[in-house]
Amino acid sequence: MTTFVDRVELHVAAGNGGHGCASVHREKFKPLGGPDGGNGGRGGDVTLVVDQSVTTLLEYHHSPHRKATNGQPGAGDNRSGKDGQDLVLTVPDGTVVLDKKGNVLADLVGQGTTFVAGQGGRGGLGNAALASARRKAPGFALLGEPGEARDIVLELKTVADVALVGYPSAGKSSLISVLSAAKPKIADYPFTTLVPNLGVVTAGSTVYTIADVPGLIPGASQGRGLGLEFLRHVERCSVLVHVLDTATLESERDPVTDLDVIEEELKQYGGLEDRPRIVVLNKIDIPDGQDLADMIRPDLEERGYQVFEVSAVARTGLKELSYALAGIVAEARAAKPKEEATRIVIRPKAVDDAGFTVTYDEQEEVYRVRGEKPERWVRQTDFNNDEAVGYLADRLNRLGVEDELMKAGARAGDGVAIGSEDNAVVFDWEPTMMAGAEMLGRRGEDHRLEAPRPAAQRRRDRQAERDDAQREYDEFDPF
């Protein structure tokens, strides 16, 4: 049974926003008391949070599909729907979030670091929120937006200061067990360690973490053995420690060759060239091991390595090694740039930014409109309600979509698609969209709520509505 998982594919879905409510207040002797439909609730987010007590992604290996709750729809009497509950997923320290193409979305390091993997959908506005001085009784409400759904990949990269690398059975786990309080499984056969072990070491005033990388053999960087699977766990380390077995039972191996092979694998993996190296000659408690260490030490020091002779069994040479590692870790920490205070970056929109684009898709033979507002408005429109469709037409016209279509060369009857290729609303464009909408009358107006007006007054009101359309939109559109 799998007990350690450091890479999973996770399918997250945020909650959908609740629909707004179209309702008219009714009471005795006052059957039309005005719109009182409430807004829909916001859908819940899916958020990843670093929890240092979590050490594996095993939970998501068994349950890769996660969904937040939906927002509740609005109701009459101005009752807004309940917001959906956010879904919080805890991940280990050092988790990297990637998309399906391998692009890094977030690098989660540090207790409490968060990343919103799925944004909950907005709740739709009820007809009470859509009412205005000119739209007294809207007979429609906006739909809730669907929550964001996507597939992400989680990769765990162990956060350790020191990484032990070396052949199987070189004594890496034994070193961790005597340098720290960790108790890894230890045996005298290769590939005893199947998962990275992590320990905490205290040397004077410096406290640092130490981890081993299991299963490094020739070809590990191309997928042989266990090395490729766990090489990512050394990427965050400050120092690499080569643990060489000076008492190996394999006649075709020697410590210097082992060092060259591991260095070649690290080079093939890439990104570790700037890390300082230390060589540890282990198992010197065995007579042949001490003799071999004395023979190869001058050669290693001539290459520029700092060499330590230790015995995990006899516990000799450990103090010197521990303090030497502490010194390198302290230097690395001091060299890191200090975290600056959080700065608020303001990025104003360009003066000529219309908030949308109009392009011609030659393959589909349609004019495609892309932009945050047009796409959101389409998602929130109930196309079974003519009044809601007319409201959408007015919003698009006020935004300038019709003018841009005309500039792009669109003619009556041409296809127009709003949204992405796989999720777009397509319709035949009519240049007289606004005039056609005007023929429906003043949307949201119920003449039963007021006394009839002369025709001249109605014409003046329509003209005022056109003149103040942009101002009304800025005042009453919360988005």
Secondary structure as GFF3:
##gff-version 3
##sequence-region A 1 479
A	DSSP	beta_strand	7	13	.	.	.	ID=ss1
A	DSSP	beta_strand	46	50	.	.	.	ID=ss2
A	DSSP	alpha_helix	58	62	.	.	.	ID=ss3
A	DSSP	beta_strand	65	67	.	.	.	ID=ss4
A	DSSP	beta_strand	87	91	.	.	.	ID=ss5
A	DSSP	beta_strand	95	99	.	.	.	ID=ss6
A	DSSP	beta_strand	104	108	.	.	.	ID=ss7
A	DSSP	beta_strand	114	118	.	.	.	ID=ss8
A	DSSP	alpha_helix	127	130	.	.	.	ID=ss9
A	DSSP	beta_strand	149	156	.	.	.	ID=ss10
A	DSSP	beta_strand	162	165	.	.	.	ID=ss11
A	DSSP	alpha_helix	172	179	.	.	.	ID=ss12
A	DSSP	beta_strand	198	203	.	.	.	ID=ss13
A	DSSP	beta_strand	206	212	.	.	.	ID=ss14
A	DSSP	three_ten_helix	220	222	.	.	.	ID=ss15
A	DSSP	alpha_helix	227	230	.	.	.	ID=ss16
A	DSSP	three_ten_helix	231	234	.	.	.	ID=ss17
A	DSSP	beta_strand	239	245	.	.	.	ID=ss18
A	DSSP	alpha_helix	255	269	.	.	.	ID=ss19
A	DSSP	beta_strand	277	282	.	.	.	ID=ss20
A	DSSP	alpha_helix	287	302	.	.	.	ID=ss21
A	DSSP	beta_strand	306	309	.	.	.	ID=ss22
A	DSSP	alpha_helix	318	335	.	.	.	ID=ss23
A	DSSP	beta_strand	357	361	.	.	.	ID=ss24
A	DSSP	beta_strand	366	370	.	.	.	ID=ss25
A	DSSP	alpha_helix	372	379	.	.	.	ID=ss26
A	DSSP	alpha_helix	386	399	.	.	.	ID=ss27
A	DSSP	alpha_helix	401	407	.	.	.	ID=ss28
A	DSSP	beta_strand	415	420	.	.	.	ID=ss29
A	DSSP	beta_strand	423	428	.	.	.	ID=ss30
A	DSSP	alpha_helix	433	438	.	.	.	ID=ss31
A	DSSP	three_ten_helix	447	449	.	.	.	ID=ss32
A	DSSP	alpha_helix	455	467	.	.	.	ID=ss33
A	DSSP	alpha_helix	469	476	.	.	.	ID=ss34
###
